[in-house]
Amino acid sequence: MTTIPLREVNVATVRDAIEQLCLDANYVAADDVRAAFARAAEREVAKLGQRVLLQLLDNMTIAAGERVPMCQDTGTVVVFASIGQDVHFVGGSLRDAINDGVRRAYTAGYLRASMVARPIGTRSNTRDNTPAVLHLDIVEGSDVELIVFAKGGGAENMSRMCMLTPGDGLDGVKDFVIETVEIAGPNACPPVIVGVGVGGTFDSVGTLAKLSLARQVGSENPDPELAALEAELLQRINALGIGPHGFGGRTTALAVHVAIAPTHIASLPVAVNLQCGPAARVRRLVI
């Protein structure tokens, strides 16, 4: 029997990576985000909407240059960790290391601590933005991939999910997505990126929608049917006229990303997770 050697990864390496990813996610807009804003500013016909987009681009430049947050809401840290099955962690607890990385970033980086220990009752602040929300997935190989979101509360609060029935069909999914963005209006800090999950179960569809936001902004879906759906939804959303920060215009969303999963014959779960465009703060690293 062939024995596959395990690759040892010290959790301190993960801790340091999480710290840097948290800082970069809050300080530096990714290239795909900046490019999407620049394209939107060129296309926007509403003068006030265009002015907002240009100001947000200036804000990105200032934040990166001065190493200050792009937004005062530095978010809940959500970590998707894909761990190769040939990896063995040493040096302590992986979960503790991830939270320590968050703690270091938000303390040393002077980022706002937004997490409360109990959602009801005292709602006392943890003071270091921990704990992170951690999703673990075991995959083949010996790599560790980390995806870090700094998920702002405004856009997250306007996200929704619904257990549709199969009879509602594709039209029901479309209507729910459009309705969600329309209800959100300016409260999600548009222009938004719209993550849509369809399928799975009640507990998994929201995660599916959120993970879809990790795609490069505006990249084409490899599934032609889903690519067509994304294009239609983006056109309908931008026709709502909400515009940048709700001031009107054709740029309510920068992109729509749809992900699907197998589901029960009696079910049609759908979730919409909104990501505020000005702080589309997602970072990815492979260790």
Buried (B, 14 or more C-beta within 10 A) or exposed (E): EEEEEBBEBEBBBBBBBBBBBBBBBBBBBBEBBBBBBEBBBEEBEBEBBBBBBBBBBEBBEEBBEEEBBBBEBBBBBBBBBBBBEBBEBEBBEBBEBBBBBBBBBBBEBEBBBBBEEEEEEEEEEBEBBBBBBBBEEEEEEBBBBBBBBBBBEBBBEBBBBBBBEEEBEEEBBBBBBBEBBEEBEBBBBBBBBBBBBBBBBEEBBBBBBBBBBBBBBBEEBEEEEBBEBBEEBBEBBBEBEBBBBBBBBBBBBBBBBBBBBEBEEEBBBBBBBBBBBBBBBBBEBEB
